[in-house]
Amino acid sequence: MAAAGQLRRRLLLLAVPWRWRCSPRRGAAGCPPAGQVRAAFLRFFEERHGHRRLPSAPVRPRGDPRLLFVNAGMNQFKPIFLGTAHPRSELAQHRRVVNSQKCVRAGGKHNDLEDVGRDTYHHTFFEMLGNWSFGDYFKEEACSMAWELLTEVYEIPKDRLYVTYFAGDSSLGLSADEECRDVWLCLGVPASHVLPFPLKDNFWEMGDTGPCGPCTEIHYDHVGGGRNAAALVNQGSPDVVEIWNLVFMQYSREVEGNLLPLPQHHVDTGMGLERLVTVLQNKHSNYDTDLFTPILDAIHKGCGGPRYQGLVGDADVGHVNMAYRVVADHVRALCVCITDGIYPGFSGAELVLRRILRRAVRFCSEVLHAPPGLLASLVPTVVEVLGDAYPELTKNADQIMDVINENEAAFQSSLERGRRIIERTVQQMEPSTYFPAEVAWSLYGNLGFPLDLIDLILEEKGISLDSAAFNELALEDAKQKAGGPPAGQLEDTNTRLDMHSLAQLRSSNVPATDDSPKYAYTLGQHGQYEFSPCQATVLMLYRDQSLQKEVGAGQRCGVILDRTNFYAEQGGQASDQGYMIHLGQQDILFPVESVRLCGGYVIHEVTAVETLRAGDQVQLFVDEAQRLACMTNHTATHLLNFALRHVLGDNTEQQGSHVTAEWLRFDFNTTGPVTVEQLQQVEQVVQDVIKRNEVVHTAEVPLMLARRVQGLRAVDEGYPDPVRIVSLGVPVESVLTCNSEAAMQTSVELCCGTHLLQTGAMEDLAIISERQLVKGISRVIAVTGSQAKQAREAGQCLAMEVDSVSLRMKERSASIPEMQNLSKEVGQLTKMVASTPVPQWQRKELQTILKVLQRTANTAIKKLEMQQAEEKAQSMLAKHCNQPVIIDTVPADSLSILMKVVNQLCDKSPGTSVLLLSPQASGEVLCACQVSKHYVCSRCLAKDSGLSPALQESAH
């Protein structure tokens, strides 16, 4: 039997063609390239241990607003750990999974940005190799697989590996993880290499609350040579580094801080590809591996300076090597983030990415002395290194380069503006004062001017920044950003089932809610929508994070039913509202304020007006007007998505959407602002479909079949299986036909939302706002039906007013007050056009006209004022002929005219100094004066003569 087992293992090794199988002891020659290391990891778990291989999720988090970036492989699986994944979703079917996840740690809790470049192992972007078990295998299998991969497949010497385990924590009542320790010992790891560590090192937590558990880490000794390096584990030594962390999720951290056992045990492992490749290629620095060396070579070629030598600290004179590392790391992060739809911007992840880009640009220009454009020129090299693993990089290479170049140019412009502002502020400062913190904060926050550069410029001028005041502004800003949701918008715990309650529902065999009745509506004889009420049974009540069988009058709670016709908030569509009644009691209404879907259960938030009990029979009624408005706007969103792609091109991709009863919001990628003509074309495409009153076809189909539809949009989200297809004007059967291109000619999307049955009920659609959120991402807001009609009527009214002003402007009144009134009217119209809901294409047209009118009015006023000033100046010169000083009163409607009179007088009589007063009807007196340029103070002449102070005063 033993011989048979060895033979089977040998055959398995041969079946998987890892030809490079080399030991780190051999040196660099013949060692595996990073691509093979990554592929070997994935194939090991997929082919040998039955894991499902998944692609990397985008680095923009989906459904987790607390995260700036995906920063660990487990992020996309959080719904499984929390128990909130829909039981029919593809996610809920996973048991064993493996992937290589793109991760970014910059900003937020995990922020390595400022450390990047200072050492040889910190990165903003990195790849996390991971394998997961969701309620399948646990500690023994996880450790065994890890040891097998490292020592038999990668052939890492066993004597260089050390493993750690959780030593326990008496304050939490947790004993040492002896089970994990014993697994390692049974695998043959020497006891001297199996080390206990406390909570901070070997207990992993997802956040302040949620799933957590002990972990075991595998560390590698770069030095080796038979030494015992146990004392260096977890001590920050660059020679002994952690390469793999295996987390055993078996507890849940509650709000009160206590730990409860999880209903299901999970395994979450993560191994940084960069560190693993460093080990297998026998390097001490991640930057010396083939993940970075091609990029470092390209940097050297682009800047022409000294080559990268891997120096750090004081040995790195001039920080040249640090600059190499910063630029190489940051350009990788930029490529991945831009490809995944995160662009440099002004808040959140976009702001962090802007800082990454600007930090890289500064190191390029200030340290490497590279010409502009070096950063973007590195993109093809990054694509060459990472493109095979992440083909989306290859597809978006040109766009990445354009975004980097545009933002680099904008940064250089901001630097010039910032320097001018600093110069001007310094000139206006009193001697021996601090540089104002408000100005520095504005430069830093608004222009993105680097703080260290502000300090450097001020230091060169011998001036200090008011650091205390600056820190106060920074602290105040941080408090505002971390202030949590506004009053009245606190997260409601009555509609968010915790994992223990979800597990209790499932263990009690409480079925998931049947929400198919939400689609049960028809068109009546006269074209009106008819929504059928739904009869249901109360299965459970949820209040204060616990399941209850009964809730008293006046108490707010979540109601779980066996079936419902209410739409729960998901897919960007707002939830239904309405009410429920006890069956047979028409006079007592339980208002339903919001509806949420959690783990397959639909939770209706109500305030009980009388006692509610499990087992009660209720009848549900949705707010039909609100539902119909949401249906209209959701169908309009699909149609708008199609129209934008039709007008702007097939590369236009949805980046987000939100549908309410009042309006719809749609975000999409674009190369620039949408033009007036394009906005008109988009609206026209939508209106054509509305006029044709196309049928909205829907059908549930297997997810794998749906993904084969050509031209299908939004397939990277988490959908249930089977999934619902919504097709405008083309039957779903036609769309699913092999090689059918029907989906290319209309809107076809995967969607769980509620929709119109025919497009004619939309009546109209008007895009009332379009703006760029960040470079490359635009947001439109649109309205439909009567609101669209109102927007068009408001636009026509404003257009008539603008035409009226334009006609009166052409008459060119000779009166300054009349022209000033017209200018004021133009200003008021400009504000109205900006704030009134009107079609955006019309808003842009009117704003262009109003800008021209404002310039025309200002020019006319200036011209009239000059004419009036010249007349008054001639009169004054005649009155005060050849006088060295003119002091007089003159009627003038404004200080601007009075100043022009003074200027005219001084221009026509260069030797004259002038002071003019102009009494106003309000009782104020305007004053303007100018001293002749030819007049030189006798005090100044005396000073230049070298006379003593006393004689100078006497001369004066």
HELIX and SHEET records of a PDB file:
HELIX    1   1 ALA A    2  ALA A   15  1                                  14    
HELIX    2   2 PRO A   24  ARG A   26  5                                   3    
HELIX    3   3 ALA A   34  ARG A   43  1                                  10    
HELIX    4   4 PHE A   44  ARG A   48  3                                   5    
HELIX    5   5 ASN A   75  PHE A   77  5                                   3    
HELIX    6   6 LYS A   78  LEU A   82  1                                   5    
HELIX    7   7 LEU A   91  GLN A   93  5                                   3    
HELIX    8   8 LEU A  113  ASP A  115  5                                   3    
HELIX    9   9 LYS A  139  GLU A  148  1                                  10    
HELIX   10  10 LEU A  149  VAL A  153  3                                   5    
HELIX   11  11 LYS A  158  ARG A  160  5                                   3    
HELIX   12  12 SER A  170  LEU A  172  5                                   3    
HELIX   13  13 GLU A  178  CYS A  186  1                                   9    
HELIX   14  14 ALA A  191  HIS A  193  5                                   3    
HELIX   15  15 LEU A  199  ASN A  202  1                                   4    
HELIX   16  16 ALA A  230  LEU A  232  5                                   3    
HELIX   17  17 LEU A  273  LEU A  280  1                                   8    
HELIX   18  18 ASN A  286  ASP A  288  5                                   3    
HELIX   19  19 THR A  293  CYS A  303  1                                  11    
HELIX   20  20 GLY A  313  ALA A  315  5                                   3    
HELIX   21  21 VAL A  317  HIS A  319  5                                   3    
HELIX   22  22 VAL A  320  THR A  339  1                                  20    
HELIX   23  23 GLY A  348  ARG A  362  1                                  15    
HELIX   24  24 PHE A  363  VAL A  367  3                                   5    
HELIX   25  25 LEU A  374  SER A  377  1                                   4    
HELIX   26  26 VAL A  379  LEU A  386  1                                   8    
HELIX   27  27 GLU A  392  LYS A  395  1                                   4    
HELIX   28  28 ALA A  397  GLN A  428  1                                  32    
HELIX   29  29 ALA A  437  ASN A  446  1                                  10    
HELIX   30  30 LEU A  451  GLU A  460  1                                  10    
HELIX   31  31 SER A  467  LYS A  481  1                                  15    
HELIX   32  32 MET A  499  SER A  507  1                                   9    
HELIX   33  33 SER A  516  TYR A  519  5                                   4    
HELIX   34  34 GLU A  624  LEU A  648  1                                  25    
HELIX   35  35 VAL A  676  ARG A  692  1                                  17    
HELIX   36  36 LEU A  703  ALA A  706  1                                   4    
HELIX   37  37 VAL A  732  LEU A  736  1                                   5    
HELIX   38  38 ALA A  742  MET A  744  5                                   3    
HELIX   39  39 THR A  759  MET A  762  5                                   4    
HELIX   40  40 GLY A  785  LYS A  810  1                                  26    
HELIX   41  41 ILE A  816  SER A  835  1                                  20    
HELIX   42  42 GLN A  840  LYS A  879  1                                  40    
HELIX   43  43 LEU A  895  LYS A  908  1                                  14    
HELIX   44  44 SER A  938  ASP A  944  1                                   7    
HELIX   45  45 PRO A  949  ALA A  955  1                                   7    
SHEET    1   A 8 ARG A  52  ARG A  53  0                                        
SHEET    2   A 8 ARG A  96  VAL A 104  1                                        
SHEET    3   A 8 PHE A 125  PHE A 134 -1                                        
SHEET    4   A 8 LEU A 259  GLY A 272 -1                                        
SHEET    5   A 8 VAL A 240  ARG A 253 -1                                        
SHEET    6   A 8 GLY A 210  ASP A 221 -1                                        
SHEET    7   A 8 LEU A 161  PHE A 166 -1                                        
SHEET    8   A 8 VAL A 194  PHE A 197  1                                        
SHEET    1   B 7 ARG A  52  ARG A  53  0                                        
SHEET    2   B 7 ARG A  96  VAL A 104  1                                        
SHEET    3   B 7 PHE A 125  PHE A 134 -1                                        
SHEET    4   B 7 LEU A 259  GLY A 272 -1                                        
SHEET    5   B 7 VAL A 240  ARG A 253 -1                                        
SHEET    6   B 7 GLY A 210  ASP A 221 -1                                        
SHEET    7   B 7 PHE A 203  GLU A 205 -1                                        
SHEET    1   C 2 TYR A 521  LEU A 523  0                                        
SHEET    2   C 2 TYR A 529  PHE A 531 -1                                        
SHEET    1   D 7 SER A 546  GLN A 548  0                                        
SHEET    2   D 7 CYS A 534  ARG A 543 -1                                        
SHEET    3   D 7 ARG A 556  LEU A 561 -1                                        
SHEET    4   D 7 TYR A 601  THR A 607 -1                                        
SHEET    5   D 7 LEU A 589  CYS A 598 -1                                        
SHEET    6   D 7 GLY A 578  HIS A 582 -1                                        
SHEET    7   D 7 GLN A 617  VAL A 622 -1                                        
SHEET    1   E 2 GLU A 550  VAL A 551  0                                        
SHEET    2   E 2 LEU A 612  ARG A 613 -1                                        
SHEET    1   F 4 GLN A 654  VAL A 659  0                                        
SHEET    2   F 4 LEU A 664  ASN A 669 -1                                        
SHEET    3   F 4 ILE A 777  THR A 784 -1                                        
SHEET    4   F 4 LEU A 765  VAL A 774 -1                                        
SHEET    1   G 3 VAL A 696  VAL A 701  0                                        
SHEET    2   G 3 VAL A 723  LEU A 728 -1                                        
SHEET    3   G 3 VAL A 748  LEU A 750 -1                                        
SHEET    1   H 3 VAL A 885  THR A 889  0                                        
SHEET    2   H 3 SER A 913  PRO A 919  1                                        
SHEET    3   H 3 VAL A 925  GLN A 930 -1                                        
END                                                                             
